[in-house]
Amino acid sequence: MRPRAWFVVLSVCVLSIGSRTAYVSGAQTLPAGTIVNVRTTQPLYAYSAQVGMRLTAIVDDPVAVGGDIVIPRGTPTTLEVVGVEQSSNMKGRDRINLKMYSIQMRGRSYPVGSSYVELKGSSEGKKATKKILGGAGIGAAVGGLLGGGTGAAIGALGGGGTGAVIAGSGKSHLSVPAETRLQFRLNTATRLP
């Protein structure tokens, strides 16, 4: 055999020995507590989300057990909305709770029991309070300049009302864009092919 051929054979052997993580083709069990990082493939909006709604994601990092890759990166998964809370115009915050529903491998879907991930929007209560108090303060100052003490009281009421209208009209709901990275922990051992 030529020296160049020996070099190629030796290189292949070293690479195969050096890379311990190889994809396993037989059935494997993921233990409870296994971390699965996923990335969403579609957006999710609090104003249209409903309990039971499903969305797609892909495994973002390969999942290994004992040095063998059981779930390769890019494996399709399904997430399920298990809780939705929408804020009002004046208080609260949007919340969406998700869990991992299943993993798709070799043309089949395998159910998965996982922890929940809670996504939160910004608090509307603090924003509304600032707008109402700001409007009342501005109204009181203008009313005080124009009409004295009584004008300040009337201005504060009018300004507070205007601030409340502004607070109620400028609400934005929680929006979770595609490509959002989420982390789930398996609650039970899961057997995959």
For each residue, the residues with C-beta under 8 A, 3 or more apart:
1: 5 6
2: 5 6
3: 6 7
4: 7 8
5: 1 2 8 9
6: 1 2 3 9 10
7: 3 4 10 11
8: 4 5 11 12
9: 5 6 12 13
10: 6 7 13 14
11: 7 8 14 15
12: 8 9 15 16
13: 9 10 16 17
14: 10 11 17 18
15: 11 12 18 19
16: 12 13 19
17: 13 14
18: 14 15
19: 15 16 22
20: 67
21: 62 64 67 68 69
22: 19 68 69
23: 68 69 72
24: 28 68 69 70
25:
26: 193
27: 191 192 193
28: 24 65 68 70 191 192
29: 65 189 190 191 192
30: 34 63 65 70 71 186 189 190 191 192
31: 34 65 186 189
32: 186 187 188 189
33: 185 186
34: 30 31 63 65 185 186 190
35: 63 183 184 185
36: 59 63 71 77 100 112 114 183 184 185 186
37: 59 60 61 181 182 183 184
38: 57 58 59 60 77 79 100 181 182 183 184
39: 57 58 60 179 180 181 182
40: 43 44 55 56 57 79 176 177 178 179 180 182
41: 55 56 57 58 178 179
42: 55 56 178
43: 40 175 176 177 178
44: 40 49 55 81 96 119 175 176
45: 48 49 173 174 175 176
46: 49 84 86 94 95 96 121 173 174 175
47: 86 173
48: 45
49: 44 45 46 53 81 84 96
50: 53 81 84
51: 81 82 83 84
52: 80 81
53: 49 50 80 81
54: 78 79 80 81 101
55: 40 41 42 44 78 79 81
56: 40 41 42 76 77 78 79
57: 38 39 40 41 76 77 78 79 182
58: 38 39 41 73 74 75 76 77
59: 36 37 38 62 63 71 72 73 74 75 77 103
60: 37 38 39 73 181
61: 37 73
62: 21 59 69 71 72 73
63: 30 34 35 36 59 69 70 71
64: 21 67 68 69 70
65: 28 29 30 31 34 68 70
66:
67: 20 21 64
68: 21 22 23 24 28 64 65
69: 21 22 23 24 62 63 64 72
70: 24 28 30 63 64 65 192
71: 30 36 59 62 63 75 103 105 192
72: 23 59 62 69 75
73: 58 59 60 61 62
74: 58 59
75: 58 59 71 72 103 104 105
76: 56 57 58 103 104
77: 36 38 56 57 58 59 100 101 102 103 104 112
78: 54 55 56 57 100 101 102 103 104 109
79: 38 40 54 55 56 57 98 99 100 101 182
80: 52 53 54 98 99 100 101
81: 44 49 50 51 52 53 54 55 84 96 97 98
82: 51 97 98 99 116
83: 51 95 96 97 116 118
84: 46 49 50 51 81 95 96 97
85: 92 93 94 95 96
86: 46 47 92 94 173
87: 91 92 93 94 121 123 124 171 173
88: 91 92 124
89: 124 128 167 168 169 171
90: 124 125 128 164 167 168
91: 87 88 124 125 128
92: 85 86 87 88 123 124 125
93: 85 87 120 121 122 123 124 125 174
94: 46 85 86 87 120 121 173 174
95: 46 83 84 85 118 119 120 121 174
96: 44 46 49 81 83 84 85 118 119 174 176
97: 81 82 83 84 116 117 118 119
98: 79 80 81 82 116 117 119 182
99: 79 80 82 114 115 116 117 184
100: 36 38 77 78 79 80 103 112 114 184
101: 54 77 78 79 80 111 112
102: 77 78 109 110 111 112
103: 59 71 75 76 77 78 100 109 110 112 190 192
104: 75 76 77 78 107 108 109 110
105: 71 75 108 110 192 193
106: 193
107: 104
108: 104 105 193
109: 78 102 103 104
110: 102 103 104 105 190 191 192 193
111: 101 102
112: 36 77 100 101 102 103 186 190
113: 186 187 188 190
114: 36 99 100 184 185 186 187
115: 99 184 185 187
116: 82 83 97 98 99
117: 97 98 99 182 183 184
118: 83 95 96 97
119: 44 95 96 97 98 174 176
120: 93 94 95 174
121: 46 87 93 94 95 172 173 174
122: 93 127 172
123: 87 92 93 126 127
124: 87 88 89 90 91 92 93 127 128 167 171
125: 90 91 92 93 128 129
126: 123 129 130
127: 122 123 124 130 131 167
128: 89 90 91 124 125 131 132 164 167 168
129: 125 126 132 133
130: 126 127 133 134
131: 127 128 134 135 163 164 166 167
132: 128 129 135 136 160 163 164 167
133: 129 130 136 137 160 163
134: 130 131 137 138 163
135: 131 132 138 139 159 160 161 162 163 164 166
136: 132 133 139 140 156 157 159 160 163
137: 133 134 140 141 156 159
138: 134 135 141 142 159
139: 135 136 142 143 155 156 157 158 159 160 162
140: 136 137 143 144 152 153 155 156 159
141: 137 138 144 145 152 155
142: 138 139 145 146 155 159
143: 139 140 146 147 151 152 153 154 155 156 158 159
144: 140 141 147 148 149 151 152 155
145: 141 142 151
146: 142 143 151 155
147: 143 144 150 151 152 154 155
148: 144 151 152
149: 144 152 153
150: 147 153 154
151: 143 144 145 146 147 148 154 155
152: 140 141 143 144 147 148 149 155 156
153: 140 143 149 150 156 157
154: 143 147 150 151 157 158
155: 139 140 141 142 143 144 146 147 151 152 158 159
156: 136 137 139 140 143 152 153 159 160
157: 136 139 153 154 160 161
158: 139 143 154 155 161 162
159: 135 136 137 138 139 140 142 143 155 156 162 163
160: 132 133 135 136 139 156 157 163 164
161: 135 157 158 164 165
162: 135 139 158 159 165 166
163: 131 132 133 134 135 136 159 160 166 167
164: 90 128 131 132 135 160 161 167 168
165: 161 162 168 169
166: 131 135 162 163 169 170
167: 89 90 124 127 128 131 132 163 164 170
168: 89 90 128 164 165 171
169: 89 165 166
170: 166 167
171: 87 89 124 168
172: 121 122 175
173: 45 46 47 86 87 94 121
174: 45 46 93 94 95 96 119 120 121
175: 43 44 45 46 172
176: 40 43 44 45 96 119 180
177: 40 43 180
178: 40 41 42 43
179: 39 40 41
180: 39 40 176 177
181: 37 38 39 60
182: 37 38 39 40 57 79 98 117
183: 35 36 37 38 117
184: 35 36 37 38 99 100 114 115 117
185: 33 34 35 36 114 115
186: 30 31 32 33 34 36 112 113 114 189 190
187: 32 113 114 115
188: 32 113
189: 29 30 31 32 186
190: 29 30 34 103 110 112 113 186
191: 27 28 29 30 110
192: 27 28 29 30 70 71 103 105 110
193: 26 27 105 106 108 110
